[in-house]
Amino acid sequence: MKIVSKTILISVFFGLLAFVACKPKNTSNAVSGDASSKAYVAPGKYDEFYNFVSGGFNGQLSVYGLPSGRLFRSIPVFSVDPEKGWGFSEESKPMLNTSHGFIPWDDAHHPELSQTNGEVDGRWVFINANNTPRVARIDLKTFKTAEIIELPNSAGNHSSPFITENSEYVVAGTRFAVPGDYENGDVPINTYKETFKSHMSFISVGKEGEMDIAFQLRLPGIDFDKAHGGKGPSHGWFFFSCYNVEQAHTLLEVNASQKDKDFIMAVNWKKAEEYIKAGKGKKETVSYAHNTWNESTHTGNSVLKNEVLVLDATEFKDICYFLPCPKSPHGTDVDPSGEYICGSGKLAALIPVFSFSKMIKAIENNEFETDYEGVHVIKYESALHGEVKKPGLGPLHTEFDGEGNAYTSFFVSSEIVKWSLKTLEVLDRVPTYYSVGHLMIPGGDTKKPFGKYLVAYNKITKDRYLPTGPELTQSAQLYDISGGKMQLILDFPTIGEPHYAQAAPADLIRNNGQLKFYKIEDNKHPYAAKGEQESKVVREGNKVHVYMTCVRSHFAPDNIEGIKKGDEVYFHVTNLEQDWDVPHGFSVKGAQNAELLIMPGETATLKWTADRVGITPFYCTDFCSALHQEMQGYARVSSANSNVPISFSLGNNTPGSLK
Amino acid sequence: MKKAMFILIMLSSSVFNFSCGGSENTNENNQEKTVEGGTEDYDPKRGEGKFSAENLVVGESIDLDMSAKGEAISGTKCTSCHKLSEEKLVGPGWKGVTKKRELYWIMNFITNPDPMIEKDPEIQAQLELCLVRMPNQNLSDEEARSIVEFMRKNDEAK
């Protein structure tokens, strides 16, 4: 239940107004008769779209179906997930490594689907970590986090990870200006204007999706908020919203809202590439982690890197340009044609729409009003296509339907407004319940939107759902936009706090070569037991490695003896199943981490320290068959100085004696 | 009572499994396709799948190379649940299976278990004893053939 910073004051003024405005349009009269049938997906039927929704402060990415709003999966990305063993299994721990060490949490805001020719291609989805700056890539064949790269010189990775039209780059602009990691950062905070800089990363994306920080632009110390890539004619450019051009370092709520206009920064990244090729970048010493998941060893690998290429963009007049944009712009959205760039000034009562072709002409004709910190500022009118007048209060984000219409979310006046890109006239408006932040149309930030639906991701739910104490559910609202008028057809709760989202047609994802299980013969995990004949228990000093298999419904071995108090026991569990939807779970009494969920053909490892003498049980946590409850076993722990030898067995039920 | 409950679970899970298998390309009718045990066009001698008396080639003598391959594959994919003797583990022991069943029936069952579990009265009777559905281990035709060769060898051994 977060209120977007800097709108608090305004909210105080307009809050009452907004709620008064909303009050009469309650559920009963806002939803018309056929709404339920439009959002209804019958049992056993599939949804039309996958909706990838950021989890905000839960650090994950959740996957819903549209139009039903049904939740399919929460993909663990930046936060540990004990349910799936993410960050708890030995294999997944490296994925959460950073230059600060292991970090179990982050704040994930903006999913972005990979694109080919400006269209969603269903290969990967990227998402940012806001707090400890990182970008993750999730593989949409496995719905698993495949790669995480940390960003040096960055603080508050908010304007990220927006993408270019052929997935050449995902970008990451810093929200906080800070001294670069390669500079002395021990400076008085009030030397901000002199010592604080903003670095913007261009992360290249390889054929297999592999990420690499190609270069960073060094920029004046201002705050970068959101971004979108150019497309079609504007391909080769990137657009970032900026606030705090006042360069305040305290009470930004007031001090960063002084000027009438902040900026949208246009970056000619192809030009930056030329300078990099010409050797104008400087190698700077930094430290950042690059973590990759290996599908054949089922293991993450973290590498600490120590160099990044930095290009000081203020030394070159033709990489970056500022477009003046009213009042602390938030969303910066490029229409499907690539010609129009919409800035949403959070505190403005209008939406400026810039024209890419006019901007280029203005640059050619040197129509600059001034320089800001060494960067040309283009004359507002020279690049302006026009303004949408009085659209609402607190515009935040704009998406497009591909039919010449734009849809903008208004936080303060709690509504979505549809307007024409050509005439800039408001065509329709609908209330949201309440205080919409991001909005999303499937493919709505690409060259080829799929239209049909629009989802509002709201910041406040208040009275929309049954109360659950002080903390209420987060929520989304689905609108049918296929007709001339927008129609609210569904409310659905979301987990975490939803920020941006993406959606793709169901067939594009489900026919992309979805992985159903890992082939056991391709399993290259060093501790895999590919068959019960390979199961064993091996002592190495005070470490005990258990090579264990599981199949419906037993573990091999399931009786283990010879463990001593204080031993670190590694249960390497291989799931021998080779069928879809048959994971096994594994848990040990007293384990100070979590469970494992082991996919068919996969090997995963749970570390357990034997902290007391006695018998410790373990069992399968994922209901796997009618005899799932029988899927259990025992580990015997003897005293540290005992001479009980390591032994292990399965199926030997012969009674012994205590003698 | 306990057993009755397990059977109930099995029945409901078989419906579930069927809808998973059938949903690959079409999303139509997966509610209606629940199948009662035994249908009119099911041949219990042949089972259901690619293989039949006509297309399964079996040599007079056992191909030892092939059987060795089958033994290795079954170590990973089968013997967690099946003993080589007649003794039941999770599933029935393998001893004698090539005498009791046509080899093409075995080929069909191990490459295409789910539809056969739905339709074959004898497999259904077996499921009531074992209570665990034989999983689809996604064997290739070649892998399945080598496992059958290993089963033949196993049945020859004293």
Contacts between the chains, C-beta under 8 A, distances in Angstrom:
chain1	res1	chain2	res2	distance
A	43	B	31	6.9
A	44	B	19	6.4
A	44	B	27	7.7
A	44	B	30	5.2
A	44	B	31	4.7
A	45	B	27	5.9
A	46	B	23	8.0
A	46	B	27	4.7
A	517	B	138	7.1
A	519	B	138	7.9
A	520	B	76	5.7
A	520	B	77	7.1
A	521	B	76	7.5
A	530	B	75	8.0
A	530	B	76	4.8
A	531	B	75	4.0
A	531	B	76	4.0
A	531	B	77	7.7
A	531	B	79	7.0
A	531	B	80	7.4
A	532	B	75	7.6
A	532	B	79	6.4
A	532	B	80	5.0
A	533	B	75	5.1
A	533	B	79	7.4
A	534	B	75	8.0
A	549	B	80	6.4
A	551	B	80	4.2
A	551	B	81	6.3
A	551	B	90	7.7
A	551	B	135	7.6
A	552	B	81	7.7
A	552	B	90	7.1
A	552	B	132	5.1
A	552	B	133	7.8
A	552	B	135	6.2
A	553	B	90	7.2
A	553	B	132	6.2
A	554	B	80	7.5
A	554	B	90	7.1
A	556	B	80	6.6
A	576	B	76	6.6
A	576	B	77	6.8
A	576	B	80	5.7
A	577	B	135	5.5
A	577	B	137	7.4
A	578	B	77	6.4
A	578	B	135	7.2
A	578	B	136	7.1
A	578	B	137	4.2
A	578	B	138	4.3
A	578	B	139	7.9
A	579	B	135	4.8
A	579	B	136	4.3
A	579	B	137	6.9
A	579	B	138	6.6
A	580	B	20	6.4
A	581	B	20	6.1
A	582	B	135	6.3
A	625	B	131	7.4
A	625	B	132	4.6
A	625	B	133	7.1
A	626	B	6	4.6
A	626	B	9	5.3
A	626	B	10	5.6
A	626	B	13	7.8
A	626	B	131	4.2
A	626	B	132	6.3
A	627	B	90	7.8
A	627	B	131	5.8
A	627	B	132	5.7
A	651	B	89	7.4
